[in-house]
């Protein structure tokens, strides 16, 4: 009998490889040499089994330490845990279920579901809706009632899919196991039964209302609790409010995607909100106290004399709640000077007088001269 190759060589890793590297290397080889991918290839089957034996030892700290010290002799004579007990794919699936992902994982679906056990019915489909909220609703948190159509259990057959007065029968193809097997060298491959699709049962007389599916579409109103401070694009999951699954399977979930309605006064930036407020020239020049609208009413804000158009003031704690519960954001108030479209005679007279005085104070320099000075 040919001597066994070094397990590190089999997986293509170094002797100081981490557990993650060993696992990654084995997954790669399992995909490459699995008999389903290489039908009637005895060499591929042998390499698949060899890789499983190597991983069985190197993935276990105790076995790996013994192997590093004594090599293959550590497991000679049938010593426990030597990685040589795999006679078929089912044994490998059973030993390394975390690698192959079980019946629902990527490896499990590729390799026929693994484990050789009958599959249960799959859970119902998840649903997704868009939930539009105003900034005021986001600020306070809200409970919304939404109406949607989803699959529910058929009342006529109580979800069995069989016509009332009849029942399902055991699948003759798989004998009720939900799987069929075929031989591939010294391996046995298991796959879902094509006749019953893995359920193990056949409906001879389908329900007329649901056509044998066990579910029908119904309108349902659902209450959704939205936490304060939720952001645009966040998905809220409502467990168990999706479509009903086949008989005996749990419902799917409902996902609510948050959309913020455009606000006429506020813009949002995370927990902060921004608003722009117009002021007259006199208010900015002389200073003023004004009431500023917020999401929760009005607050007083002082504008100092000589405030320039475009300056941003910060109102602490007047923004939106932070989802993580650390208080609230701020409201940023950008002030700008509003120029009247039409002046009264008296307003024009006062402004012209102001212009003359302003010119005297600046040495009667033209506006262009002052701009030139500013940049030079």
GUMIBA-547746 format. One record per residue (C-alpha): residue number from 1; x, y, z; residue in three letters. Coordinates in steps of 0.25 Angstrom, whole numbers. Layout:
% GUMIBA-547746
+-----+-------+-------+-------+-----+
:   n :     X :     Y :     Z : res :
+-----+-------+-------+-------+-----+
: NUM :     X :     Y :     Z : ALA :
...
+-----+-------+-------+-------+-----+
This chain:
% GUMIBA-547746
+-----+-------+-------+-------+-----+
:   n :     X :     Y :     Z : res :
+-----+-------+-------+-------+-----+
:   1 :     0 :     0 :     0 : UNK :
:   2 :     5 :    14 :    -4 : UNK :
:   3 :    10 :    23 :     8 : UNK :
:   4 :     1 :    34 :    11 : UNK :
:   5 :     5 :    48 :     7 : UNK :
:   6 :     8 :    59 :    17 : UNK :
:   7 :    -5 :    65 :    22 : UNK :
:   8 :     0 :    80 :    20 : UNK :
:   9 :     5 :    76 :     6 : UNK :
:  10 :    -9 :    70 :     3 : UNK :
:  11 :   -16 :    84 :     7 : UNK :
:  12 :    -5 :    92 :     1 : UNK :
:  13 :    -2 :   100 :    14 : UNK :
:  14 :    10 :   102 :    22 : UNK :
:  15 :    13 :    96 :    36 : UNK :
:  16 :    10 :   109 :    43 : UNK :
:  17 :    -3 :   111 :    35 : UNK :
:  18 :   -15 :   117 :    43 : UNK :
:  19 :   -28 :   110 :    46 : UNK :
:  20 :   -34 :   120 :    36 : UNK :
:  21 :   -24 :   117 :    25 : UNK :
:  22 :   -26 :   102 :    27 : UNK :
:  23 :   -41 :   103 :    26 : UNK :
:  24 :   -40 :   112 :    14 : UNK :
:  25 :   -31 :   102 :     7 : UNK :
:  26 :   -40 :    90 :    10 : UNK :
:  27 :   -52 :    97 :     4 : UNK :
:  28 :   -45 :   100 :    -9 : UNK :
:  29 :   -41 :    85 :   -10 : UNK :
:  30 :   -55 :    80 :    -7 : UNK :
:  31 :   -60 :    88 :   -18 : UNK :
:  32 :   -50 :    84 :   -28 : UNK :
:  33 :   -50 :    69 :   -25 : UNK :
:  34 :   -64 :    66 :   -21 : UNK :
:  35 :   -70 :    54 :   -29 : UNK :
:  36 :   -82 :    62 :   -33 : UNK :
:  37 :   -72 :    71 :   -40 : UNK :
:  38 :   -64 :    60 :   -46 : UNK :
:  39 :   -73 :    48 :   -49 : UNK :
:  40 :   -67 :    35 :   -51 : UNK :
:  41 :   -53 :    40 :   -48 : UNK :
:  42 :   -47 :    31 :   -38 : UNK :
:  43 :   -35 :    40 :   -36 : UNK :
:  44 :   -43 :    52 :   -32 : UNK :
:  45 :   -51 :    43 :   -22 : UNK :
:  46 :   -38 :    39 :   -16 : UNK :
:  47 :   -33 :    53 :   -14 : UNK :
:  48 :   -46 :    58 :    -8 : UNK :
:  49 :   -45 :    47 :     2 : UNK :
:  50 :   -30 :    50 :     4 : UNK :
:  51 :   -33 :    65 :     7 : UNK :
:  52 :   -44 :    61 :    17 : UNK :
:  53 :   -35 :    52 :    24 : UNK :
:  54 :   -24 :    63 :    25 : UNK :
:  55 :   -34 :    74 :    29 : UNK :
:  56 :   -40 :    64 :    40 : UNK :
:  57 :   -26 :    64 :    47 : UNK :
:  58 :   -21 :    78 :    44 : UNK :
:  59 :   -34 :    85 :    48 : UNK :
:  60 :   -33 :    79 :    62 : UNK :
:  61 :   -23 :    85 :    71 : UNK :
:  62 :   -20 :    72 :    79 : UNK :
:  63 :   -19 :    63 :    67 : UNK :
:  64 :   -11 :    74 :    60 : UNK :
:  65 :    -1 :    74 :    71 : UNK :
:  66 :     0 :    59 :    71 : UNK :
:  67 :     2 :    59 :    56 : UNK :
:  68 :    13 :    69 :    57 : UNK :
:  69 :    20 :    61 :    67 : UNK :
:  70 :    19 :    47 :    62 : UNK :
:  71 :    13 :    48 :    47 : UNK :
:  72 :     4 :    38 :    42 : UNK :
:  73 :     9 :    28 :    53 : UNK :
:  74 :     1 :    36 :    63 : UNK :
:  75 :   -11 :    29 :    57 : UNK :
:  76 :    -6 :    16 :    53 : UNK :
:  77 :   -13 :     3 :    57 : UNK :
:  78 :   -27 :    10 :    57 : UNK :
:  79 :   -23 :    20 :    68 : UNK :
:  80 :   -35 :    29 :    70 : UNK :
:  81 :   -37 :    42 :    62 : UNK :
:  82 :   -27 :    38 :    50 : UNK :
:  83 :   -36 :    44 :    39 : UNK :
:  84 :   -37 :    30 :    32 : UNK :
:  85 :   -51 :    27 :    36 : UNK :
:  86 :   -58 :    33 :    24 : UNK :
:  87 :   -65 :    23 :    14 : UNK :
:  88 :   -75 :    32 :     7 : UNK :
:  89 :   -79 :    46 :     5 : UNK :
:  90 :   -89 :    45 :    16 : UNK :
:  91 :   -79 :    43 :    26 : UNK :
:  92 :   -71 :    55 :    22 : UNK :
:  93 :   -84 :    63 :    22 : UNK :
:  94 :   -87 :    59 :    36 : UNK :
:  95 :   -73 :    62 :    41 : UNK :
:  96 :   -71 :    75 :    35 : UNK :
:  97 :   -85 :    81 :    34 : UNK :
:  98 :   -80 :    95 :    37 : UNK :
:  99 :   -71 :    94 :    25 : UNK :
: 100 :   -82 :    90 :    15 : UNK :
: 101 :   -93 :    99 :    21 : UNK :
: 102 :  -103 :    88 :    23 : UNK :
: 103 :  -115 :    87 :    14 : UNK :
: 104 :  -117 :   102 :    13 : UNK :
: 105 :  -103 :   106 :    10 : UNK :
: 106 :   -95 :   108 :    -2 : UNK :
: 107 :   -87 :    95 :    -1 : UNK :
: 108 :  -100 :    87 :     4 : UNK :
: 109 :  -108 :    91 :    -9 : UNK :
: 110 :   -96 :    87 :   -18 : UNK :
: 111 :   -94 :    74 :   -11 : UNK :
: 112 :  -108 :    69 :   -10 : UNK :
: 113 :  -112 :    75 :     3 : UNK :
: 114 :  -103 :    67 :    12 : UNK :
: 115 :  -105 :    58 :    24 : UNK :
: 116 :  -115 :    49 :    16 : UNK :
: 117 :  -127 :    54 :    24 : UNK :
: 118 :  -140 :    57 :    19 : UNK :
: 119 :  -142 :    72 :    16 : UNK :
: 120 :  -153 :    80 :    23 : UNK :
: 121 :  -161 :    90 :    16 : UNK :
: 122 :  -154 :   103 :    14 : UNK :
: 123 :  -159 :   116 :    21 : UNK :
: 124 :  -168 :   126 :    14 : UNK :
: 125 :  -163 :   137 :     5 : UNK :
: 126 :  -158 :   150 :    11 : UNK :
: 127 :  -166 :   162 :     7 : UNK :
: 128 :  -161 :   177 :     5 : UNK :
: 129 :  -168 :   190 :     5 : UNK :
: 130 :  -165 :   205 :     5 : UNK :
: 131 :  -169 :   213 :    17 : UNK :
: 132 :  -169 :   228 :    15 : UNK :
: 133 :  -168 :   237 :    27 : UNK :
: 134 :  -168 :   251 :    30 : UNK :
: 135 :  -156 :   258 :    38 : UNK :
: 136 :  -166 :   260 :    49 : UNK :
: 137 :  -170 :   245 :    50 : UNK :
: 138 :  -155 :   241 :    50 : UNK :
: 139 :  -153 :   251 :    61 : UNK :
: 140 :  -163 :   246 :    70 : UNK :
: 141 :  -164 :   231 :    66 : UNK :
: 142 :  -177 :   226 :    60 : UNK :
: 143 :  -185 :   213 :    59 : UNK :
: 144 :  -190 :   212 :    44 : UNK :
: 145 :  -201 :   203 :    39 : UNK :
: 146 :  -198 :   197 :    25 : UNK :
: 147 :  -207 :   189 :    17 : UNK :
: 148 :  -201 :   178 :     8 : UNK :
: 149 :  -204 :   166 :     0 : UNK :
: 150 :  -197 :   153 :     4 : UNK :
: 151 :  -198 :   138 :     4 : UNK :
: 152 :  -206 :   132 :    16 : UNK :
: 153 :  -211 :   118 :    19 : UNK :
: 154 :  -222 :   113 :    11 : UNK :
: 155 :  -235 :   112 :    19 : UNK :
: 156 :  -241 :   101 :    11 : UNK :
: 157 :  -230 :    91 :    12 : UNK :
: 158 :  -223 :    97 :    25 : UNK :
: 159 :  -210 :    98 :    17 : UNK :
: 160 :  -209 :    83 :    14 : UNK :
: 161 :  -211 :    86 :    -1 : UNK :
: 162 :  -220 :    74 :    -2 : UNK :
: 163 :  -235 :    74 :    -6 : UNK :
: 164 :  -244 :    73 :     7 : UNK :
: 165 :  -246 :    58 :    10 : UNK :
: 166 :  -233 :    54 :     4 : UNK :
: 167 :  -219 :    53 :     9 : UNK :
: 168 :  -205 :    53 :     4 : UNK :
: 169 :  -199 :    39 :     1 : UNK :
: 170 :  -184 :    35 :     3 : UNK :
: 171 :  -176 :    37 :   -10 : UNK :
: 172 :  -173 :    24 :   -17 : UNK :
: 173 :  -160 :    29 :   -23 : UNK :
: 174 :  -153 :    32 :   -10 : UNK :
: 175 :  -161 :    24 :    -1 : UNK :
: 176 :  -164 :    36 :     8 : UNK :
: 177 :  -149 :    40 :    10 : UNK :
: 178 :  -150 :    52 :     1 : UNK :
: 179 :  -136 :    48 :    -5 : UNK :
: 180 :  -131 :    38 :   -15 : UNK :
: 181 :  -117 :    33 :   -15 : UNK :
: 182 :  -108 :    28 :   -26 : UNK :
: 183 :   -94 :    22 :   -26 : UNK :
: 184 :   -81 :    28 :   -30 : UNK :
: 185 :   -70 :    19 :   -28 : UNK :
: 186 :   -69 :    16 :   -13 : UNK :
: 187 :   -77 :    29 :   -10 : UNK :
: 188 :   -93 :    30 :   -10 : UNK :
: 189 :   -98 :    43 :   -15 : UNK :
: 190 :  -112 :    48 :    -9 : UNK :
: 191 :  -121 :    58 :   -16 : UNK :
: 192 :  -135 :    63 :   -14 : UNK :
: 193 :  -145 :    54 :   -20 : UNK :
: 194 :  -150 :    59 :   -33 : UNK :
: 195 :  -164 :    54 :   -31 : UNK :
: 196 :  -168 :    60 :   -18 : UNK :
: 197 :  -157 :    71 :   -18 : UNK :
: 198 :  -151 :    66 :    -5 : UNK :
: 199 :  -164 :    66 :     3 : UNK :
: 200 :  -166 :    51 :     3 : UNK :
: 201 :  -181 :    52 :     0 : UNK :
: 202 :  -190 :    54 :   -12 : UNK :
: 203 :  -203 :    61 :   -14 : UNK :
: 204 :  -212 :    52 :   -23 : UNK :
: 205 :  -224 :    61 :   -21 : UNK :
: 206 :  -220 :    76 :   -20 : UNK :
: 207 :  -229 :    86 :   -13 : UNK :
: 208 :  -237 :    94 :   -23 : UNK :
: 209 :  -235 :   108 :   -16 : UNK :
: 210 :  -220 :   107 :   -15 : UNK :
: 211 :  -217 :    98 :   -26 : UNK :
: 212 :  -209 :    89 :   -16 : UNK :
: 213 :  -200 :   100 :   -11 : UNK :
: 214 :  -206 :   101 :     3 : UNK :
: 215 :  -206 :   116 :     2 : UNK :
: 216 :  -214 :   127 :    -4 : UNK :
: 217 :  -212 :   142 :    -6 : UNK :
: 218 :  -219 :   151 :     5 : UNK :
: 219 :  -220 :   165 :     9 : UNK :
: 220 :  -213 :   168 :    23 : UNK :
: 221 :  -212 :   181 :    31 : UNK :
: 222 :  -199 :   181 :    40 : UNK :
: 223 :  -194 :   191 :    50 : UNK :
: 224 :  -180 :   195 :    49 : UNK :
: 225 :  -173 :   202 :    61 : UNK :
: 226 :  -162 :   211 :    55 : UNK :
: 227 :  -152 :   216 :    65 : UNK :
: 228 :  -148 :   231 :    67 : UNK :
: 229 :  -136 :   235 :    59 : UNK :
: 230 :  -137 :   225 :    48 : UNK :
: 231 :  -130 :   228 :    35 : UNK :
: 232 :  -132 :   228 :    20 : UNK :
: 233 :  -130 :   214 :    14 : UNK :
: 234 :  -130 :   207 :    27 : UNK :
: 235 :  -138 :   193 :    27 : UNK :
: 236 :  -147 :   190 :    38 : UNK :
: 237 :  -150 :   175 :    40 : UNK :
: 238 :  -163 :   170 :    45 : UNK :
: 239 :  -161 :   156 :    48 : UNK :
: 240 :  -171 :   146 :    43 : UNK :
: 241 :  -180 :   156 :    35 : UNK :
: 242 :  -175 :   151 :    21 : UNK :
: 243 :  -182 :   140 :    13 : UNK :
: 244 :  -187 :   127 :    19 : UNK :
: 245 :  -178 :   115 :    16 : UNK :
: 246 :  -182 :   101 :    12 : UNK :
: 247 :  -189 :    93 :    22 : UNK :
: 248 :  -181 :    93 :    35 : UNK :
: 249 :  -171 :   103 :    31 : UNK :
: 250 :  -170 :   117 :    38 : UNK :
: 251 :  -174 :   130 :    31 : UNK :
: 252 :  -164 :   139 :    24 : UNK :
: 253 :  -161 :   153 :    30 : UNK :
: 254 :  -165 :   167 :    25 : UNK :
: 255 :  -154 :   177 :    22 : UNK :
: 256 :  -158 :   192 :    22 : UNK :
: 257 :  -149 :   201 :    15 : UNK :
: 258 :  -149 :   215 :    21 : UNK :
: 259 :  -151 :   227 :    11 : UNK :
: 260 :  -151 :   241 :    16 : UNK :
: 261 :  -161 :   251 :    10 : UNK :
: 262 :  -156 :   264 :     6 : UNK :
: 263 :  -158 :   275 :    16 : UNK :
: 264 :  -161 :   289 :    12 : UNK :
: 265 :  -153 :   296 :    23 : UNK :
: 266 :  -142 :   286 :    27 : UNK :
: 267 :  -131 :   278 :    21 : UNK :
: 268 :  -125 :   266 :    29 : UNK :
: 269 :  -110 :   262 :    31 : UNK :
: 270 :  -110 :   250 :    40 : UNK :
: 271 :  -115 :   254 :    54 : UNK :
: 272 :  -114 :   269 :    50 : UNK :
: 273 :  -124 :   278 :    42 : UNK :
: 274 :  -121 :   290 :    34 : UNK :
: 275 :  -131 :   302 :    31 : UNK :
: 276 :  -129 :   315 :    25 : UNK :
: 277 :  -135 :   328 :    30 : UNK :
: 278 :  -136 :   341 :    23 : UNK :
: 279 :  -133 :   354 :    30 : UNK :
: 280 :  -133 :   369 :    26 : UNK :
: 281 :  -121 :   377 :    25 : UNK :
: 282 :  -125 :   385 :    37 : UNK :
: 283 :  -126 :   372 :    46 : UNK :
: 284 :  -113 :   367 :    42 : UNK :
: 285 :  -106 :   381 :    43 : UNK :
: 286 :  -112 :   385 :    56 : UNK :
: 287 :  -115 :   371 :    63 : UNK :
: 288 :  -128 :   365 :    67 : UNK :
: 289 :  -135 :   354 :    75 : UNK :
: 290 :  -144 :   345 :    66 : UNK :
: 291 :  -152 :   332 :    68 : UNK :
: 292 :  -147 :   321 :    60 : UNK :
: 293 :  -156 :   309 :    56 : UNK :
: 294 :  -151 :   295 :    60 : UNK :
: 295 :  -157 :   281 :    59 : UNK :
: 296 :  -162 :   283 :    72 : UNK :
: 297 :  -167 :   297 :    72 : UNK :
: 298 :  -160 :   311 :    73 : UNK :
: 299 :  -148 :   315 :    80 : UNK :
: 300 :  -142 :   329 :    82 : UNK :
: 301 :  -128 :   332 :    75 : UNK :
: 302 :  -120 :   344 :    77 : UNK :
: 303 :  -113 :   350 :    64 : UNK :
: 304 :  -102 :   359 :    68 : UNK :
: 305 :  -100 :   373 :    61 : UNK :
: 306 :   -91 :   372 :    49 : UNK :
: 307 :   -95 :   358 :    45 : UNK :
: 308 :   -91 :   354 :    31 : UNK :
: 309 :  -100 :   348 :    21 : UNK :
: 310 :   -97 :   333 :    21 : UNK :
: 311 :   -93 :   331 :    35 : UNK :
: 312 :   -98 :   318 :    42 : UNK :
: 313 :  -103 :   318 :    56 : UNK :
: 314 :  -104 :   305 :    64 : UNK :
: 315 :  -116 :   302 :    73 : UNK :
: 316 :  -111 :   290 :    82 : UNK :
: 317 :  -121 :   278 :    84 : UNK :
: 318 :  -131 :   283 :    73 : UNK :
: 319 :  -127 :   272 :    63 : UNK :
: 320 :  -132 :   258 :    62 : UNK :
: 321 :  -130 :   247 :    72 : UNK :
: 322 :  -118 :   238 :    71 : UNK :
: 323 :  -122 :   223 :    69 : UNK :
: 324 :  -111 :   219 :    78 : UNK :
: 325 :  -118 :   227 :    89 : UNK :
: 326 :  -107 :   238 :    92 : UNK :
: 327 :  -116 :   250 :    92 : UNK :
: 328 :  -120 :   258 :    80 : UNK :
: 329 :  -113 :   265 :    68 : UNK :
: 330 :  -113 :   280 :    66 : UNK :
: 331 :  -121 :   290 :    57 : UNK :
: 332 :  -112 :   298 :    48 : UNK :
: 333 :  -118 :   312 :    44 : UNK :
: 334 :  -112 :   319 :    32 : UNK :
: 335 :  -116 :   333 :    31 : UNK :
: 336 :  -116 :   341 :    19 : UNK :
: 337 :  -120 :   355 :    15 : UNK :
: 338 :  -133 :   357 :     8 : UNK :
: 339 :  -133 :   369 :    -2 : UNK :
: 340 :  -147 :   375 :    -4 : UNK :
: 341 :  -152 :   375 :   -18 : UNK :
: 342 :  -157 :   389 :   -17 : UNK :
: 343 :  -154 :   401 :    -8 : UNK :
: 344 :  -163 :   412 :    -3 : UNK :
: 345 :  -158 :   426 :    -5 : UNK :
: 346 :  -155 :   428 :     9 : UNK :
: 347 :  -147 :   414 :     9 : UNK :
: 348 :  -139 :   419 :    -3 : UNK :
: 349 :  -136 :   432 :     3 : UNK :
: 350 :  -131 :   426 :    15 : UNK :
: 351 :  -122 :   416 :     8 : UNK :
: 352 :  -116 :   427 :    -1 : UNK :
: 353 :  -113 :   435 :    11 : UNK :
: 354 :  -106 :   423 :    17 : UNK :
: 355 :   -99 :   421 :     4 : UNK :
: 356 :   -93 :   435 :     4 : UNK :
: 357 :   -89 :   433 :    19 : UNK :
: 358 :   -83 :   420 :    16 : UNK :
: 359 :   -75 :   426 :     4 : UNK :
: 360 :   -69 :   437 :    13 : UNK :
: 361 :   -65 :   427 :    23 : UNK :
: 362 :   -57 :   418 :    13 : UNK :
: 363 :   -51 :   430 :     6 : UNK :
: 364 :   -61 :   431 :    -5 : UNK :
: 365 :   -55 :   419 :   -12 : UNK :
: 366 :   -63 :   412 :   -22 : UNK :
: 367 :   -68 :   398 :   -20 : UNK :
: 368 :   -59 :   393 :   -30 : UNK :
: 369 :   -47 :   399 :   -24 : UNK :
: 370 :   -50 :   393 :   -10 : UNK :
: 371 :   -52 :   379 :   -17 : UNK :
: 372 :   -39 :   381 :   -24 : UNK :
: 373 :   -32 :   385 :   -11 : UNK :
: 374 :   -38 :   373 :    -4 : UNK :
: 375 :   -32 :   363 :   -14 : UNK :
: 376 :   -18 :   370 :   -15 : UNK :
+-----+-------+-------+-------+-----+
